[in-house]
Amino acid sequence: MYKNLCISFSLLAAVLVMFQACKKEAAILAIDQNYGYTVPQGNHTYDKTIVDFYNKYGTYMLYKFSDKDTYWTPTGWKNSTLSTTLANFWSTGYLATQADTSSADYITRQLVVLNKLWFGFYSDRFLKQFLPVKVMLCNTVDSVYSKASFSPTLTYARVDTYVGAWYNYDNLCVSYGNSSVANMVQRDSIAFAKKVNLIFMQSIITRNMSAPTTDFTALTNYGVTYTTTATAYAAGIIAPYSGVTSQLDWAQYMQAMVTCTEATLNRSQANTVNSYVGILNVTKDTSGKIRQRYNVVRNYFINTYGVDLQAIGNYAGR
């Protein structure tokens, strides 16, 4: 897997260099489909890569986008907004800014990072099936909320937390479209890989694009009311037991694989603690059902899409 990642990383880098060398390249054909988005959005060297990506996977990578493009959903807008009645109060949501286009090098490098730490982990079949309509190439992606202070009177302060990636309805926002992309160290790469692949899994589940298989659900009785984390683990359930469904549980197994190493999943932890740590260890997996169900999920994606989700966690979960 890592060898393939290195190869794909090198190929994309080589292609980008080739584009930069072509000073008299013909204009890129604009693609405008029913969604109302058009690529290319400019005439930079990286626009050809973006068009090729659309032609291959049907997903728009946009570095120019409106608030509606990224924040709107059928159930409301998801961006953080300033209250008109409470001073300095910001609603809980997220804020994404467009990639910095002042230097062509920023988005060029951002695309290489995305290929190495996100797209490169998956097969073409997987990406064609599960990528969202839009990937927003952002400068920053922040989670925003208001923190209350009660001394001496009630006041609010906006809190911004850098998150690196965010999924919303039909789009996934990703950061590093700025000068910091040239200074990424291994710690940054691991953190970004963990975040973007987790968000990708969450987007797949939220869009109801991956359902639990019959052999997965057959191993656990969801008609029983579980009252403790320990009894849920014994039944093979790793999702929070209150209101658990097979769909929620399937999602948790997917997320556990892409965010944790196998060593973490096998490390002993008390069965009263609800976390992915130790779910494959006998301390939590007292009946062996968690490992059985883990293998069902892992093998399903390997056999159906040629993708080992655990290989992602072995890199991102370090």
C-alpha positions in Angstrom: 0.0 0.0 0.0 2.7 2.5 1.0 4.7 1.7 -2.1 1.7 2.4 -4.2 1.2 5.7 -2.4 4.8 6.7 -3.1 4.4 5.8 -6.8 1.1 7.7 -7.1 2.6 10.7 -5.3 5.7 10.7 -7.6 3.5 10.4 -10.7 1.3 13.3 -9.8 4.3 15.4 -8.9 5.9 14.6 -12.3 2.7 15.4 -14.1 2.5 18.8 -12.4 6.0 19.6 -13.3 5.3 18.7 -16.9 2.3 21.0 -16.9 4.4 23.8 -15.5 6.9 23.3 -18.4 4.3 23.6 -21.1 4.1 27.3 -21.7 2.0 27.1 -24.9 -0.5 24.5 -23.7 -3.9 24.8 -25.3 -6.8 26.2 -23.2 -8.5 23.7 -20.9 -12.0 22.7 -22.0 -14.6 23.9 -19.5 -16.9 21.3 -18.0 -20.3 22.4 -16.7 -22.7 19.7 -15.6 -26.1 19.7 -14.1 -24.8 20.7 -10.6 -24.0 24.2 -12.0 -20.3 24.1 -11.3 -17.6 24.7 -13.9 -14.1 23.4 -14.1 -11.6 24.7 -14.8 -12.0 27.8 -12.7 -8.9 29.4 -14.1 -5.9 28.8 -16.4 -3.3 27.7 -13.9 -1.2 24.7 -14.4 -3.1 22.9 -11.6 -6.4 23.4 -13.4 -5.6 20.6 -15.8 -5.1 18.2 -12.9 -8.5 19.3 -11.5 -10.2 18.7 -14.8 -8.6 15.3 -15.2 -9.8 14.5 -11.7 -13.4 15.4 -12.6 -13.2 13.4 -15.8 -12.1 10.3 -13.9 -14.2 10.5 -10.7 -17.0 13.0 -11.4 -16.1 15.2 -8.5 -15.4 18.9 -8.7 -12.4 20.2 -6.8 -13.2 23.9 -6.4 -10.9 26.7 -5.2 -13.5 29.3 -5.9 -16.8 28.8 -4.1 -19.7 30.7 -2.6 -21.1 30.4 0.9 -24.1 28.5 -0.5 -21.7 26.0 -2.3 -20.3 24.8 1.0 -22.6 25.8 3.8 -26.1 25.2 2.5 -28.1 22.0 3.1 -31.8 21.2 2.7 -32.2 21.5 6.5 -30.4 24.8 6.9 -27.1 26.6 6.7 -24.2 25.0 8.6 -21.8 27.9 8.9 -21.2 29.7 12.1 -22.9 33.1 12.1 -22.9 36.2 14.4 -26.1 36.7 16.4 -28.1 39.8 15.7 -29.4 39.9 19.3 -26.6 38.6 21.5 -23.4 40.5 21.5 -20.4 38.5 20.2 -22.4 35.3 20.2 -21.5 33.0 17.3 -23.6 29.9 16.5 -22.0 26.5 16.4 -20.8 25.6 13.0 -17.8 25.8 10.8 -16.0 28.4 8.6 -14.0 27.6 5.5 -12.0 30.1 3.5 -11.0 29.7 -0.2 -7.5 28.5 -1.0 -4.8 31.2 -1.4 -4.2 31.6 -5.2 -1.6 34.3 -4.8 1.0 31.6 -5.6 0.3 28.7 -8.0 2.6 26.6 -5.9 0.1 26.4 -3.0 -2.7 24.5 -4.7 -0.2 22.6 -6.8 1.3 21.2 -3.5 -2.2 20.9 -1.9 -3.3 18.5 -4.7 -0.1 16.4 -4.2 -0.9 16.2 -0.4 -4.5 15.2 -1.1 -3.3 12.5 -3.4 -0.8 11.1 -1.0 -2.8 11.4 2.3 -6.4 10.8 1.0 -7.0 9.7 -2.6 -4.0 7.4 -2.7 -5.3 5.1 -0.1 -8.3 4.1 -2.2 -9.0 2.2 -5.4 -10.5 4.0 -8.4 -13.7 2.0 -7.9 -14.0 3.2 -4.3 -13.4 6.8 -5.2 -15.9 6.7 -8.1 -18.5 5.2 -5.7 -18.0 7.3 -2.6 -16.4 10.7 -3.3 -18.8 13.6 -2.7 -20.0 16.0 -5.5 -17.5 18.7 -4.4 -14.1 18.9 -2.7 -13.5 22.4 -1.5 -9.8 23.4 -1.7 -9.5 25.7 1.3 -7.0 27.9 3.0 -8.4 27.1 6.5 -11.2 25.0 7.9 -12.3 25.8 11.4 -14.9 24.7 13.9 -16.5 27.7 15.6 -18.6 28.1 18.7 -19.2 30.6 21.5 -17.8 30.3 24.9 -19.7 31.9 27.8 -18.2 33.8 30.7 -20.2 34.7 33.8 -17.8 37.0 35.6 -18.8 39.7 36.3 -21.7 39.5 33.8 -22.6 37.1 31.0 -20.5 37.6 27.9 -19.5 35.6 24.9 -16.3 35.0 23.0 -15.8 33.3 19.7 -13.7 30.2 19.7 -12.1 29.0 16.5 -10.5 25.6 16.3 -8.5 24.4 13.3 -9.9 21.1 12.2 -8.3 20.6 8.7 -11.3 19.0 7.1 -15.1 19.1 7.4 -18.0 17.3 5.7 -21.3 19.0 4.9 -24.1 17.5 2.8 -22.5 17.2 -0.7 -19.1 18.6 -0.2 -15.9 18.0 1.8 -13.7 20.9 2.8 -9.9 20.4 3.0 -7.2 22.7 4.2 -3.5 23.4 3.3 -4.3 25.6 0.3 -1.8 28.1 1.6 1.9 28.7 2.2 2.0 26.2 5.2 1.7 23.3 2.7 5.4 23.7 1.9 6.4 23.3 5.5 4.4 20.1 6.5 6.4 17.7 8.7 5.5 14.1 9.4 3.4 15.0 12.4 1.3 17.3 10.2 0.9 14.7 7.5 -0.3 12.0 10.0 -2.7 14.4 11.7 -4.2 15.5 8.4 -4.5 11.9 7.1 -6.3 10.8 10.2 -8.7 13.7 10.0 -9.5 13.7 6.3 -10.0 9.9 6.1 -12.2 10.0 9.2 -14.3 12.8 7.7 -14.5 10.8 4.4 -15.8 7.8 6.2 -18.4 9.9 8.1 -19.5 11.5 4.8 -20.1 8.0 3.3 -22.2 7.0 6.2 -24.1 10.3 6.4 -25.1 9.9 2.7 -26.3 6.3 3.4 -23.9 5.0 0.8 -22.6 2.0 2.8 -24.9 -0.3 4.6 -24.1 -3.2 7.0 -24.0 -6.6 5.4 -26.2 -9.5 6.5 -23.3 -11.5 8.0 -22.4 -8.4 10.0 -25.8 -7.9 11.5 -26.4 -11.6 12.0 -23.6 -11.7 14.7 -25.4 -9.3 17.0 -28.9 -9.0 18.4 -30.0 -5.4 18.1 -33.4 -6.2 19.6 -31.9 -6.3 23.1 -31.6 -3.2 25.3 -27.9 -3.0 26.4 -27.3 -1.1 29.7 -23.5 -1.1 30.0 -20.5 -0.7 27.7 -19.2 -4.1 28.9 -22.4 -6.0 27.8 -22.4 -4.1 24.5 -18.8 -5.1 23.8 -19.6 -8.7 24.7 -22.3 -8.6 22.0 -19.9 -7.2 19.4 -21.2 -3.6 19.6 -18.5 -0.9 19.6 -20.9 2.1 19.0 -22.4 3.8 22.1 -25.0 1.3 23.3 -27.8 3.8 23.8 -30.0 3.7 20.7 -27.4 1.7 18.8 -28.3 0.4 15.3 -26.5 -1.9 12.9 -25.9 1.2 10.7 -24.3 3.1 13.5 -22.2 0.2 14.5 -21.0 -0.4 10.9 -19.9 3.2 10.8 -18.0 2.8 14.0 -16.0 -0.1 12.7 -15.2 1.8 9.5 -14.0 4.8 11.6 -12.0 2.7 14.0 -10.0 1.2 11.1 -9.1 4.4 9.4 -8.1 6.2 12.6 -6.3 3.6 14.7 -3.4 1.2 14.2 -3.9 -2.5 14.7 -1.6 -2.2 17.7 -4.0 0.3 19.3 -7.0 -1.8 18.6 -5.2 -4.8 20.2 -4.0 -2.9 23.3 -5.7 -3.8 26.5 -8.1 -1.3 28.0 -10.9 -1.8 30.5 -14.2 -2.8 29.1 -15.9 0.0 30.9 -14.2 2.6 28.7 -16.0 3.4 25.5 -13.2 4.0 22.9 -11.6 2.2 20.0 -8.6 1.4 22.0 -8.5 -2.3 22.8 -11.6 -3.4 20.9 -9.8 -6.4 19.6 -8.2 -7.3 22.9 -9.9 -10.0 25.0 -10.4 -7.5 27.8 -13.1 -5.8 25.8 -13.8 -8.5 23.3 -14.7 -11.2 25.8 -16.8 -13.2 23.4 -14.7 -12.7 20.3 -17.6 -11.1 18.4 -15.9 -7.8 17.9 -13.0 -9.4 16.1 -15.4 -11.5 14.0 -17.3 -8.3 13.0 -14.1 -6.4 12.5 -13.0 -9.0 10.0 -16.4 -8.9 8.2 -16.1 -5.2 7.6 -12.4 -5.2 6.7 -12.8 -8.1 4.3 -15.9 -6.6 2.7 -14.0 -3.5 1.6 -11.0 -5.5 0.5 -13.0 -8.0 -1.5 -15.5 -5.4 -3.0 -13.3 -2.4 -3.6 -9.7 -3.5 -3.2 -9.3 -1.2 -0.2 -7.9 -2.2 3.2 -9.3 0.4 5.6 -6.9 -0.8 8.3 -3.9 0.1 6.2 -5.1 3.7 6.4 -5.3 3.5 10.2 -1.9 1.9 10.4 -0.5 5.1 8.8 -2.9 7.8 10.2 -3.2 6.3 13.6 0.5 6.5 14.5 
